[in-house]
Amino acid sequence: MIRLIHARASDALEALNDDIEMATNGYDRRGREIGVAVLRGTARARDAANGCT
């Protein structure tokens, strides 16, 4: 049971990291280009989640 939870958490973190990396490069998870305003919002959301101001 613990291994299953660990595997799911690891997969979720990897997917989130992939989304952040794609957004940093200017693309959404579907591979479409996103604008600068969206990137700024993504960065703000990431910083808020990490406790940064």
Secondary structure, DSSP 8 states (H G I E B T S, - for coil): -HHHHHHHHHHHHHHHHHHHHHHHTTB-TTS-B--HHHHHHHHHHHHHHTT--
